[in-house]
Amino acid sequence: MLKVFILVVSSIALIYLFIQLLQAGRQGRFLQTLRDLLIIFLAILMTATIFYLAYLALIKLV
């Protein structure tokens, strides 16, 4: 269930940022938006990793 939630949230964020990237390319802000996309992708990846590690730790405690 957690994996599905992370997948949905990540997909929505990536689709939104891809649309923003296309719009920024037209306005000349391509590199700024690409940087923002990378930061948000890394934040989502780190959040997923933390949840996964907490899940593994919780399983080992039980």
Backbone as CSV, one residue per row, in Angstrom:
resi,resn,N_x,N_y,N_z,CA_x,CA_y,CA_z,C_x,C_y,C_z
1,MET,0.824,-1.192,0.000,0.000,0.000,0.000,0.871,1.260,0.000
2,LEU,1.932,1.225,0.784,2.836,2.371,0.848,3.523,2.601,-0.490
3,LYS,3.895,1.520,-1.145,4.566,1.637,-2.443,3.639,2.255,-3.478
4,VAL,2.369,1.895,-3.435,1.397,2.457,-4.375,1.229,3.948,-4.119
5,PHE,1.158,4.339,-2.860,1.027,5.756,-2.510,2.236,6.549,-3.008
6,ILE,3.412,6.036,-2.769,4.635,6.722,-3.211,4.673,6.813,-4.733
7,LEU,4.264,5.750,-5.405,4.239,5.749,-6.860,3.271,6.796,-7.400
8,VAL,2.085,6.891,-6.812,1.089,7.858,-7.275,1.564,9.282,-7.039
9,VAL,2.070,9.562,-5.864,2.537,10.917,-5.545,3.724,11.295,-6.441
10,SER,4.626,10.384,-6.634,5.780,10.651,-7.489,5.356,10.896,-8.931
11,SER,4.424,10.097,-9.398,3.948,10.253,-10.777,3.274,11.599,-10.983
12,ILE,2.435,11.979,-10.034,1.755,13.275,-10.145,2.767,14.416,-10.139
13,ALA,3.742,14.345,-9.247,4.757,15.400,-9.174,5.581,15.464,-10.449
14,LEU,5.952,14.316,-10.990,6.760,14.313,-12.209,5.966,14.815,-13.414
15,ILE,4.708,14.450,-13.506,3.886,14.945,-14.616,3.712,16.452,-14.516
16,TYR,3.426,16.939,-13.315,3.270,18.381,-13.117,4.558,19.128,-13.471
17,LEU,5.667,18.615,-12.996,6.925,19.306,-13.262,7.353,19.187,-14.720
18,PHE,6.986,18.106,-15.388,7.276,17.997,-16.819,6.501,19.049,-17.602
19,ILE,5.247,19.267,-17.215,4.445,20.312,-17.866,5.064,21.683,-17.594
20,GLN,5.493,21.906,-16.354,6.145,23.177,-16.020,7.443,23.349,-16.809
21,LEU,8.150,22.262,-17.014,9.400,22.293,-17.770,9.143,22.701,-19.216
22,LEU,8.092,22.175,-19.798,7.752,22.550,-21.168,7.367,24.021,-21.263
23,GLN,6.614,24.507,-20.293,6.233,25.918,-20.296,7.442,26.811,-20.061
24,ALA,8.361,26.383,-19.211,9.545,27.191,-18.913,10.470,27.255,-20.113
25,GLY,10.493,26.185,-20.909,11.322,26.189,-22.112,10.887,27.281,-23.072
26,ARG,9.624,27.542,-23.113,9.103,28.607,-23.972,9.433,29.984,-23.414
27,GLN,9.576,30.075,-22.082,9.820,31.370,-21.439,11.299,31.611,-21.147
28,GLY,12.160,30.661,-21.448,13.593,30.846,-21.229,14.045,30.537,-19.811
29,ARG,13.244,29.846,-19.029,13.616,29.484,-17.658,13.838,27.980,-17.545
30,PHE,14.380,27.384,-18.593,14.515,25.932,-18.672,15.413,25.372,-17.573
31,LEU,16.574,25.966,-17.359,17.526,25.428,-16.380,17.017,25.551,-14.949
32,GLN,16.341,26.637,-14.646,15.763,26.794,-13.308,14.726,25.718,-13.030
33,THR,13.875,25.472,-13.982,12.831,24.473,-13.796,13.417,23.075,-13.753
34,LEU,14.436,22.825,-14.541,15.106,21.523,-14.505,15.752,21.286,-13.146
35,ARG,16.345,22.312,-12.579,16.927,22.212,-11.246,15.849,21.924,-10.196
36,ASP,14.729,22.627,-10.297,13.618,22.381,-9.371,13.089,20.959,-9.502
37,LEU,13.009,20.462,-10.715,12.564,19.098,-10.952,13.494,18.098,-10.281
38,LEU,14.776,18.308,-10.408,15.751,17.421,-9.784,15.651,17.458,-8.262
39,ILE,15.494,18.628,-7.689,15.387,18.760,-6.234,14.142,18.043,-5.719
40,ILE,13.024,18.222,-6.394,11.788,17.574,-5.945,11.878,16.066,-6.126
41,PHE,12.468,15.607,-7.217,12.632,14.173,-7.431,13.510,13.560,-6.345
42,LEU,14.594,14.235,-5.984,15.462,13.733,-4.923,14.754,13.737,-3.571
43,ALA,13.932,14.747,-3.317,13.185,14.796,-2.060,12.189,13.639,-1.975
44,ILE,11.517,13.349,-3.076,10.575,12.226,-3.093,11.314,10.910,-2.904
45,LEU,12.450,10.777,-3.551,13.247,9.559,-3.420,13.748,9.378,-1.990
46,MET,14.196,10.449,-1.364,14.661,10.368,0.020,13.509,10.025,0.966
47,THR,12.343,10.605,0.729,11.182,10.301,1.560,10.795,8.836,1.434
48,ALA,10.794,8.331,0.222,10.462,6.925,0.000,11.474,6.019,0.683
49,THR,12.737,6.379,0.623,13.778,5.580,1.267,13.613,5.575,2.783
50,ILE,13.318,6.725,3.355,13.126,6.802,4.811,11.932,5.964,5.246
51,PHE,10.822,6.059,4.513,9.658,5.242,4.842,9.969,3.755,4.706
52,TYR,10.715,3.393,3.673,11.049,1.988,3.471,11.940,1.472,4.599
53,LEU,12.921,2.251,4.994,13.792,1.837,6.088,13.032,1.745,7.413
54,ALA,12.131,2.676,7.632,11.301,2.613,8.848,10.403,1.380,8.816
55,TYR,9.887,1.062,7.659,9.061,-0.138,7.499,9.870,-1.397,7.798
56,LEU,11.081,-1.456,7.271,11.942,-2.625,7.550,12.284,-2.730,9.040
57,ALA,12.557,-1.600,9.667,12.871,-1.608,11.090,11.657,-2.042,11.910
58,LEU,10.484,-1.625,11.505,9.265,-1.995,12.194,9.003,-3.498,12.074
59,ILE,9.269,-4.047,10.918,9.083,-5.493,10.718,10.036,-6.294,11.613
60,LYS,11.263,-5.829,11.724,12.238,-6.552,12.538,11.924,-6.487,14.025
61,LEU,11.227,-5.441,14.459,10.864,-5.307,15.851,9.708,-6.238,16.224
62,VAL,8.881,-6.541,15.267,7.696,-7.369,15.538,8.030,-8.790,15.471
